[in-house]
Amino acid sequence: MTATGRVIMNAEEMEIAIQRIALQILERNSDVSTLCIVGIHTCGVDLAQRIRSAIKVLKGVELSYGSLDITLHRDDWSLHSQNPIVRTTDIPFVVEDSRIILIDDVLFTGRTIRAAMDALVDYGRPQSIQLATLVDRGGRELPIQADYVGLEILVRPNEHIQVLLREHGGDDEVVLQN
């Protein structure tokens, strides 16, 4: 799958960003014993797996991993569709007192992250939640800030960021669309 628009991050740059995020997570979290990675559907799940793999290579430990669907936790789901697509949430570890690294592909308004935090606390009260995102495009509506960012870019309201990943049949790239 290829998107039309301007490529703002190619496959090599994406891999460097993922490695940098993994390193920063390890720098900030020297004790990884209660650290868990959770990806937000859809692209956040794939990025979370990549970051988890990078941490395994760097630290030699395999962090607990989960995936999170936030569709019905969004405050605007009914505006998007009367029949939302609900994906599987899989949290196979104890959330209570864990330190969660929440992964999403693009940070924009902050509403997805707010919904993800609401969904996570349905499983228990984590000790902390940190946020990693591949692209921070600005335009926040809620006071949410990423702890780890691959690329910060200011994008006009009429522009869109599309993250394409090999896991979905395309080339790894981030595209800015008008």
Stockholm file with secondary structure:
# STOCKHOLM 1.0

chainA/1-178         MTATGRVIMNAEEMEIAIQRIALQILERNSDVSTLCIVGIHTCGVDLAQRIRSAIKVLKGVELSYGSLDITLHRDDWSLHSQNPIVRTTDIPFVVEDSRIILIDDVLFTGRTIRAAMDALVDYGRPQSIQLATLVDRGGRELPIQADYVGLEILVRPNEHIQVLLREHGGDDEVVLQN
#=GR chainA/1-178 SS CCCCSEEEECHHHHHHHHHHHHHHHHHHCSCCTTEEEEEETTHHHHHHHHHHHHHHHHHSCCCEEEEECCGGGCTTHHHHCSSCCCCCCBCCSCCTTCEEEEEEEEESSSHHHHHHHHHHHTSCCCSEEEEEEEEECCCCSSSCCCSEEEEECCCCTTCEEEEECGGGTSCSEEEEEC
#=GC SS_cons         CCCCSEEEECHHHHHHHHHHHHHHHHHHCSCCTTEEEEEETTHHHHHHHHHHHHHHHHHSCCCEEEEECCGGGCTTHHHHCSSCCCCCCBCCSCCTTCEEEEEEEEESSSHHHHHHHHHHHTSCCCSEEEEEEEEECCCCSSSCCCSEEEEECCCCTTCEEEEECGGGTSCSEEEEEC
//
